[in-house]
Amino acid sequence: MPHIGVFGLMASGKSTVSRWFRDWGAALVEGDALGWEVLREPDVTRRLVEVFGPGLLDATGAVDRGRLGRRVFLDEGAMRHLNDIVQPALLQRVREAMAESTATTTVLDAAMLTTWGLDRELDGVLEIRSSEAARAERLMSARGFSRDEALERIRGQRLPAVSRAKRHWVLENNDDLTALRRGAEAVWNEISALP
């Protein structure tokens, strides 16, 4: 029962590939969704307000995703504070979800996979790479960002390289979805053959 991680920088296509893997039979653990669950925990929200101020909250008292992103993506110190607060609870949830899965294959969709060191714990990792220009176009199209906003987010995100993964696949996503899907199918066939 392999546990596979899929990661890549923002708008690289990792979630698209992860959803295809789910469609092809894998259980999917979505790191982003678990992260937003953690942000709703009262203790985490309180600690974030202590560090970033009450302007981080929306009218309902929840953490505003856009405001949080604008605060942390260009400030490495702010990003460290965010990770120090959120990461322990998030890693616990991710590990629990992976351990509880009884599926033949479980896929973790998590941009921060290498930051957390999970690449060493999984049976393999798939890295989705994409050019800055392609990712900016996707962010402008999908999220309505201006070019400057898209580039600001993209340039504020860095991920450590894969370290000691048992298996490491790489897909380039600079063409169309058909090319990405062909590559994903080839990797899926290899994953499906794992013990």
N, C-alpha and C positions, 0 to 999 in steps of 0.2 A: 504494500500500500504506500506508494511514493507520495511524499510531500514536496511540492514544487513551488518555488517562488517566482513571480513575474514582477519585474521592476523596470523602471525607466524614468527619465525626467518628465516633468509636466508636459502633457499633450503629445507624448511620444507614441501612444497607442497601446500602452500596457493593459488598460482596462478593456479595450476592445478585444485583445487577444485572450485575456482572462475570461471574458464572457463567452468567447468561442469555445474555450476549453470546458467551461460549464455546460454549454450546449452539447458538447461531445461526450459528456458523462462525468466530469469531475465535480466534486464539491468545491464551492468557491467561498473563500474567506476574504472579505473585502476590508483591507486595512483602513481605508478612508472612512467607511461607515462605522467601524469600531472606534476610530479616532473621534468622530463626532459624538458618539455615545459617551466617551470619556469626557469630552468638553461639557456635556450636560450634567456631569456629576457635581453636586453642590460644592464639595471641597475643592475640586479642580477649578471651578468657576471663581470661587472666592480667592484662591491663590493667584489666578490670572489677573483679577481685578487689583489685587495688592501690588502686583508687578507692573501692569500696564495701565491701570486706572479705570474708572467706571465708564469712560468713553468707549470702551471695548464692547459694551453691552448694547443690545437693541432695546426697543421699547418694552419688550416682554421680560427683560432681564436675562436673556440668553446671550451667549457669546455670538457676536456678529462676525461671520466668516470673512466677509470682505474687509472689515476693519482690522481683523486679526492679520489677514494676509498682508495688508498694506504696512502694518507695523513690523512684521518680522522678515519679509522677503528681502529687504535691502539692508538689514541690520543684523550682522552675525551674532552680536551680543544678545539681541532680543530673541533671535531664533534659538540660541542656547538656553535662555530662560524658559521659553515655551517648551522645548524638548525636556528640560529638567523637570518641569511640572507635569507634563502629559505622558512622557515616554514610559515611566514605570508601570502605570495602570494600563496603558495601551499594550505594552509588551505582554503583560499578564493575560489580557483578553485574547490577544493573538495566539499565544501559546495554548491557552485553554481551548480555543476554537479548533485549532489544528489537532490537538490531542483527542478531542471529543469526536472528530470526524470518523465515521466508519466506512466512508466511500473507498472505492478501489484506488482513486487518485484524488488528492486534495491539493488545490491550488490557492496560494496566498497572493493576492494582488496588493502590493505594498510598495509605494515609491521609496520609502525609507528603509527597505529591507537590508541594504548593505550598511547603512548608518547604524542600524540596530545590531549588526553582526549576525543576523539570522541566516545569511548565505552559508555559513559554516554548519548550521543545524539542519538544513534541509537536504533532501536527496538530489536536488539540482535547482539551478536558477536559470531563468530565461531573461535576458536583458534586451529591452527594446530600445534601439537607438534611432534618433531622428535629428535632422538638421535644425538649427535655430530658426531658420526661415520657415520651414514646414511647421514647426511647433507654433510659431507666432501666428501663422495663417489659421491653424486649427483653433487657437484660443480666441482669435478675433471672430471667427465664424461661430463657434459653439457657445462662447460665453459673452460675446458682445464687447470684448475689450478693444480699446484703441490699440494701434500698433505700439505706442509708447508703453501702455499698461502691460501688454503682452510681453514685450521685451524686458520690462522691469521685473516681472515675475520670473521669466525664464532665466535671466542673468543672476537672479538672487538665489537660485537653486543649484546646489552642487551635491553630488553623491560620491561617496568613496567607491573605489573599484572593488570588484568581487575579490574576496579573500578566502582561499582554501575551500571553495565550493567543491562538492563531490563531482558535479557536472555543471558545465556552464555553456549555455547556448546563447547566440546573439542573432537578433533579427534587425535588419535595417528597414526603417519605415519612412522612406522618402519618395515612394511612388504611390500607386493607388492601393485601395483596399484589397483588390484582387491579388496583387503581389504579396501583400502582407499575409493574407489568408493562406496562400500557397506555402509560404514559409512557416506559418503557424501549424498547418497540417503536417508538415514534415517533422517538426519538433514534437507534435502530439503523437505521431506514430512512434517516435523513439521513446517518449514517456510511457506510452501504453505497453511497450515491450519490457519495461523495468519490472523487476520482481517486487 
